Amino acid sequence: MSPAFGAMEVEHYSKGVLLEPFVHQVGGHSCVLRFNDKTICKPLIQREHQFYETLPTEMRKFTPQYEGVVSVSFEEDEDGNLCLIAYPLNGDHDSLENLDNSDCEPKSKLLRWTNKKAMLLENDKIPKEWVRQHRKEEKMKSHKLEEEFEWLKKSEVLYYSVEKKGNVSSQFKHHNPWSMKCHQQQLQRMKENAKHRNQYKFILLENLTSRYEVPCVLDLKMGTRQHGDDASEEKKANQIRKCQQSTSAVIGVRVCGMQVYQAGTGQLMFMNKYHGRKLSVQGFKEALYQFFHNGKYLRRELFESVIKKLTELKSVLEKQESYRFYSSSLLIIYDGKERQEVAVDSDPEDLEDLSEESSDESAGAYAYKPTASTVDVRMIDFAHTTCKYYGEDSVVHEGQDTGYVFGLQNLIDIITEIRDESSE
């Protein structure tokens, strides 16, 4: 193990929280990590941190809840495996207990990636043969994931079968190719900087997918402009080109990533940002249709809620003076696992295959009715956000972010079209 990391005492290590890839990350380039079921974290960028600490009250319902800052460092074992560990920023280990960590990994798993000596100190009764076998299995699993990842990187749209056994949501781990990519890149960056730095600040944010059993997530890059005021000429030209070659310039919104559960086949469908950039306006509309379709039928009951929330967000942003949300994204999230209401007098034997019959338009409404599903609409990613209240920005904008509002209105119009066309 590199001397840059130093030896960690078992007691000290157990106070930290093992960060794992956030498997529902479908877009962006910054690594998002799972802190616990209800909380995620990402590298602290000063401008984004400032946004969360000063955002207007009326915008809070449309952004993840900000939960503070932690210090993150990483360990490397003798086999070269890396992991990230979150510690309280002020060195007071007990302060992490103020967060809801009841669902965090047990100590035995926290020690899985630490050095062999520490592992044996904590588990001195574990046979050496078990330890060797455990390491061998982990290494094989890691190698398999790397091979799988290389294949996934070449696919812009793919379908991934979810195992039928057990709870569907328990099968998500390692399935999302984009989260794997971001996680590997983050580890590599930190490893390269190990000689100079092994302590980073991360911000803690609400996990917006925690309330859903099988989260379906759409990541939309909003606005007609993506580069920040401080962008270099090269960065500015690159972002302008991406906007001009995608739907961003035409309708102020483009697909940045998507994850949809296909109930009919038990598959997850992923679409990444590279495919999203290639879509025409009609292709964008078809992608939205696909997002609201579970492989058997269109989730029509979602439309009213999402249109209402998008309209409310548009009204809020129209009143925000000076804000510009360059390169920000908008998430739309719903549960791919439907909850069904069944008539009280229905025969249980007749309902055995109700889920299959429900896709048949002739199935009586008295027998099957999907409950009103919760749809979440949230703004994320504020690394390039600017506002005159920040004080230090050289460029000060006036009025509303017309590019973002333009994109929201077009998004509302397109979803409304899909709703109306599907009801004809």
Stockholm file with secondary structure:
# STOCKHOLM 1.0

chainA/1-424         MSPAFGAMEVEHYSKGVLLEPFVHQVGGHSCVLRFNDKTICKPLIQREHQFYETLPTEMRKFTPQYEGVVSVSFEEDEDGNLCLIAYPLNGDHDSLENLDNSDCEPKSKLLRWTNKKAMLLENDKIPKEWVRQHRKEEKMKSHKLEEEFEWLKKSEVLYYSVEKKGNVSSQFKHHNPWSMKCHQQQLQRMKENAKHRNQYKFILLENLTSRYEVPCVLDLKMGTRQHGDDASEEKKANQIRKCQQSTSAVIGVRVCGMQVYQAGTGQLMFMNKYHGRKLSVQGFKEALYQFFHNGKYLRRELFESVIKKLTELKSVLEKQESYRFYSSSLLIIYDGKERQEVAVDSDPEDLEDLSEESSDESAGAYAYKPTASTVDVRMIDFAHTTCKYYGEDSVVHEGQDTGYVFGLQNLIDIITEIRDESSE
#=GR chainA/1-424 SS CCTTTCCCCHHHHHTSEEEEECTTCCSCSSCCEEEETTEEEEECCHHHHHHHHHCCGGGGGGSCCEEEEEEEEEEECTTCCEEEEEEETTSCGGGGGGSCCTTSCCHHHHTTTSCHHHHHHHTTTSCHHHHHHHHHHHHHHHHHHHHHHHHHHTCSEEEEECCSSSCGGGGCTTTCHHHHHHHHHHHHHHHHTTTTCCCEEEEEEECTTTTCSSEEEEEEEESSCCCCTTCCHHHHHHHHHHHHTSTHHHHSEEEEEEEEEETTTTEEEEEEHHHHHHCCHHHHHHHHHHHTBCSSSBCGGGHHHHHHHHHHHHHHHHTCSSCEEETCEEEEEEESSCCEECCTTCCGGGGTTHHHHTTSTTSCTTTCEECCCCCEEEEECCTEEECGGGSCCSCCCCSCCHHHHHHHHHHHHHHHHHHHHHTC
#=GC SS_cons         CCTTTCCCCHHHHHTSEEEEECTTCCSCSSCCEEEETTEEEEECCHHHHHHHHHCCGGGGGGSCCEEEEEEEEEEECTTCCEEEEEEETTSCGGGGGGSCCTTSCCHHHHTTTSCHHHHHHHTTTSCHHHHHHHHHHHHHHHHHHHHHHHHHHTCSEEEEECCSSSCGGGGCTTTCHHHHHHHHHHHHHHHHTTTTCCCEEEEEEECTTTTCSSEEEEEEEESSCCCCTTCCHHHHHHHHHHHHTSTHHHHSEEEEEEEEEETTTTEEEEEEHHHHHHCCHHHHHHHHHHHTBCSSSBCGGGHHHHHHHHHHHHHHHHTCSSCEEETCEEEEEEESSCCEECCTTCCGGGGTTHHHHTTSTTSCTTTCEECCCCCEEEEECCTEEECGGGSCCSCCCCSCCHHHHHHHHHHHHHHHHHHHHHTC
//
